[in-house]
Amino acid sequence: MVDAGLERWAVGAAATPSSGGMAAEQHRGRSIEPMPDVVITGFQFLNVLPRPEARPVWSLTASSASLFEPRQEAALQNIEAVFQPEGNAARVVLTSEQGRFDLKRLNFDVTGRTEPVAMELAGRYRLTTGELAWNNAAARLTSEQSVTITGEGLTVRGVGFEWSQAAGMVSLRHDVSTIIAP
């Protein structure tokens, strides 16, 4: 992580700023990220409701987080998010290679580079897709991409997905097909 940061710094320092106020420099056809303000190894964030029992509603961990203070954002690597719904709803675990965490709104989105984003539902079903977005105010995970859900002799495919933490319900938006295996 330090090597990549030093590479960005060296490339950014050698580049001449372009007119038009672009935030990212261009070098060899790719965008250069600004240097993070802080890099944290072993990042963990707990979102806890302010109640007497103070149990986590969800947690977000990453092998590393590059914090960008001016835009209140963190770039995350090797992510796991665990959602603890209330009542009898099952626990949900999301894993992804990379993502972005909005430190102000507590929203995050995750994507995969070489592996799809995976979501374990109640330890019985596995959802995979290219990206997922968490909206903290609505307590909802969504995707606009193709989604596959597998488990217990069932494969469901569709486009667009929503999971509500309060209801613990999954819904696929359209182009849904189901295969039931004996």
N, C-alpha and C positions, 0 to 999 in steps of 0.2 A: 504494500500500500504506500509506503514511503517512497519507493522508487517511482511509482506511477505519479505521485504528487510532485516529486522533483522534476520528472520529465515534463509535466504540464507547466511547471514554473519556468523551466529553462526554455521551452518552446514559446510560452507566452511572453517571456522577457525579450526573446529575439524577434518576435513578430512586431510589425508596426501597426498601430491602431488604425482601423479603417474609418472613413467618415461615415456619418449616419448614426453613430452612437450604438453600434452593435455590442452587446454584452459579451458574447463569446467570440474569440479570435478564430480565424480559419487557418488551418495548416494542413497542407497536403490533402485538401478536400474533406477534412473532418473538423467538427466543432471541438474546441478546447474548453473544458469546464474550468471555472475559476478555482483557485486554491480554496480548500475548505478552511474554516476558522479553527475547527477542532476535529481530530479523528479519534474515535473511541473504539477500542477493541473490546468485544464482549458487551455490547449495548443491550440494555433491558429497560423496557418501559411498562409500568403497570397502570391501568386505568381502573381506579377504585371508586365506587360510589360512596359519598359521604354519609354513611349510616353507622350505627353502633357496631354492627358485625364487620364492617369494612372489608368485604371480600372482593377480589378482583373481578371486574366484569369482563375484561380482556387483558391480555398481555402481549407484548411485542418484543421479540428478541432478535438479534442479528449478530453475526460474527464480527462485523465492523459497521460503523456509522460515521459518515463524513458530514459534519454539521456546517451549514451555511447560514450564519447569524443574520445577515441583512434580509434574506428572504424567508427566515424562520422555517428552514427545511433541512431534512437529513436524507442523504443517499445511503441506502442500506444494502448489505451483502449477506447472503445466506440467512434467510429470514424464516422465523416461525412465529405465528400468531395463534394464540389459544383463546377461544371465546367460551365463557362460562354462562350459558343462559340461565335464567331464573326458572324456578319450578321444576317440572319433570322433563324439560327440553334437554336434549343430549348435547354434550360438549363437542365443539368443532375445532379442529386443528388444521391450520393452513401452512403450507411450506412453499417457499419460492427462492429463486437464486438472487433476485435483486428487487429493489423497490425504492419508493420515495415516501417520506413521512412528513406531513405538514404539522409542525410543532405548535402552531397556533390553533388550528381547528381540530387536531388529533385525527385527521383523515389520513389514509395511506392507500397507495396503489402498488401492486406487485406484478412482476412479469418474469418469465423464464427466458434464459438465453439458450441453453441446450436442452433443458428439461421443461415440461409444462408446469404451470402452477398447479399444486395439488391441494385438495381439501378433504380431510377425513371427517365423515359425518357419522357420529355415534359409534365409531369404530367398526361399522358394518358396511358403509358405502364410501366410495372414493370418487371425487369429482376432479376432473382435469380440464384445464383451459389455458389459453395463452396469457390472460391477464385478469386480475380481479381488483376491484376498488372498494375500500371500506369508507362509508360515510358515517362518522361518529354521531352526528346530531340525529340522524334517522336510524342508527343502529342497524345498518343494512350493508351486506356485501352484494356487489353486482358485477356483471360482465356483459359486454355487447358481443363477445366472440362466441365461436362454437364451443360447446360444452359436452363432455361425456361423463355420465355417472354409471359406475359399475359396482356390483356387489350382490350377494345372495341370489345368483342365477338370473340377474337382471342387468341389462345394458340399456341406458336411455341416452339418446343424443338429441341436441337441440341447439338453437342459436339464441343467445341472451339468457341471463340467469339472474335470480334474486334470492337471497337468503335473509330473512328477518330474524334478528337475534331475539326479539321479544316473543314472537310466535314459534320460532324454531322451525319454520317451514321453508322448503325449497320450492321454487317455481321456475320452469323454463318458459321463455316467452313465445317462441314460434319455431316452426319446422321441426317438431318433436317426433321422434320415432323410438319405439321400444322393442327390444328383443328379449324374450323370456326363454331361458335355457332350462331343460329338465334337470 
